Amino acid sequence: MIWVVIINISKNIQRQMAGFLSQEALNKLKAAVDSGHLPKVQDLTNQGFPEGIAHHLADHLTYSKELHEKNILKGGGPCARSEKAILIFECDTEEEVRGYVEEDPYYKNGIFIKPYDIYNWHKIF
């Protein structure tokens, strides 16, 4: 089954990232992930990410890549204003999805916050 998670991003992180997460910055991040070379903390701080966010982002990307390689996480990313993120999972149950969300370093470190919504998505195309 396909599950869509719409999760809130903490206000503190939103303030820190205001104006920083440009389309260019997101494109660079996506290109690095697509190439299979996840950015390290130093790479991210060199791009201007605050160190605390860079550390958590590197851990979050590593975790996400592991789930993606296991064919569990189908996709994800921030919404345009960085208030929310969307994650798409393929799992049998909502409880599995909740477990993956709550093991994410972003969730464990207060970047992803409750409440979040989980929807069973009936993909047509």
C-alpha positions as CSV (number, residue, x, y, z in Angstrom):
1,M,0.0,0.0,0.0
2,I,1.1,3.5,-0.7
3,W,1.0,6.0,2.2
4,V,1.4,9.8,2.0
5,V,2.7,11.6,5.1
6,I,2.3,15.4,5.5
7,I,4.4,16.5,8.4
8,N,5.0,19.8,10.0
9,I,8.4,21.4,10.2
10,S,9.2,23.2,13.5
11,K,8.8,27.0,13.5
12,N,12.4,27.4,14.8
13,I,13.8,25.6,11.7
14,Q,11.4,27.5,9.5
15,R,12.9,30.8,10.9
16,Q,16.5,29.6,10.5
17,M,15.9,28.5,6.9
18,A,13.7,31.5,5.8
19,G,14.9,32.7,2.5
20,F,17.7,30.2,2.4
21,L,16.0,27.2,0.8
22,S,15.9,28.6,-2.7
23,Q,15.1,26.5,-5.7
24,E,18.8,26.6,-6.5
25,A,19.8,25.2,-3.1
26,L,17.2,22.4,-3.4
27,N,18.3,21.6,-6.9
28,K,21.9,21.2,-5.7
29,L,20.8,19.0,-2.9
30,K,18.6,16.9,-5.2
31,A,21.5,16.5,-7.7
32,A,23.8,15.3,-4.9
33,V,21.2,12.8,-3.7
34,D,20.5,11.6,-7.3
35,S,24.2,11.1,-8.0
36,G,24.4,8.8,-5.0
37,H,26.9,11.1,-3.2
38,L,25.1,12.3,-0.1
39,P,26.5,15.6,1.2
40,K,28.4,15.5,4.4
41,V,28.0,18.0,7.2
42,Q,31.0,20.0,5.9
43,D,29.6,20.1,2.4
44,L,26.3,21.5,3.7
45,T,27.9,24.1,6.0
46,N,30.0,25.2,3.0
47,Q,26.8,25.8,1.1
48,G,25.6,28.0,4.0
49,F,23.4,25.6,6.0
50,P,23.7,26.4,9.8
51,E,25.8,23.7,11.4
52,G,23.0,22.2,13.6
53,I,20.7,21.9,10.6
54,A,23.5,20.5,8.4
55,H,24.2,17.8,10.9
56,H,20.6,16.7,11.1
57,L,20.1,17.0,7.4
58,A,23.1,14.7,6.7
59,D,21.6,12.1,9.1
60,H,18.1,12.5,7.6
61,L,19.4,12.0,4.1
62,T,21.3,8.9,5.1
63,Y,18.3,7.4,6.8
64,S,16.0,8.4,3.8
65,K,18.4,6.8,1.4
66,E,18.5,3.6,3.3
67,L,14.7,3.4,3.3
68,H,14.7,4.3,-0.4
69,E,17.1,1.5,-1.2
70,K,14.9,-0.9,0.6
71,N,12.0,0.3,-1.6
72,I,10.1,1.6,1.5
73,L,10.5,5.3,0.9
74,K,9.3,6.3,-2.5
75,G,10.0,10.0,-2.3
76,G,9.9,13.1,-0.1
77,G,10.9,16.7,0.3
78,P,9.9,20.0,1.7
79,C,6.9,22.0,0.4
80,A,7.6,25.4,-1.1
81,R,7.4,27.5,2.0
82,S,9.2,24.9,4.2
83,E,6.3,24.7,6.6
84,K,5.6,21.1,5.8
85,A,7.2,18.1,4.1
86,I,5.7,15.3,2.2
87,L,7.0,11.7,2.4
88,I,5.6,8.8,0.4
89,F,6.0,5.2,1.7
90,E,5.1,1.8,0.5
91,C,4.2,-0.3,3.6
92,D,1.6,-2.7,4.7
93,T,0.2,-0.7,7.6
94,E,-0.1,2.8,9.0
95,E,1.8,1.6,12.1
96,E,4.8,0.8,10.0
97,V,4.7,4.2,8.4
98,R,4.5,5.9,11.8
99,G,7.5,3.8,13.0
100,Y,9.6,5.0,10.0
101,V,8.6,8.6,10.5
102,E,9.3,8.5,14.2
103,E,12.8,6.9,13.7
104,D,13.8,9.6,11.2
105,P,16.6,11.8,12.6
106,Y,14.6,14.9,11.7
107,Y,11.7,13.7,13.9
108,K,14.0,12.6,16.7
109,N,15.7,16.0,16.8
110,G,12.5,18.1,16.6
111,I,12.7,19.2,13.0
112,F,9.7,17.2,12.0
113,I,7.0,17.7,14.6
114,K,3.5,16.5,15.5
115,P,0.9,16.7,14.5
116,Y,1.4,14.9,11.2
117,D,-1.1,13.2,8.9
118,I,-0.9,9.8,7.2
119,Y,-3.1,9.0,4.3
120,N,-3.5,5.7,2.5
121,W,-3.2,6.8,-1.1
122,H,-5.0,4.8,-3.9
123,K,-2.7,5.6,-6.8
124,I,-4.5,5.7,-10.1
125,F,-1.6,6.8,-12.3
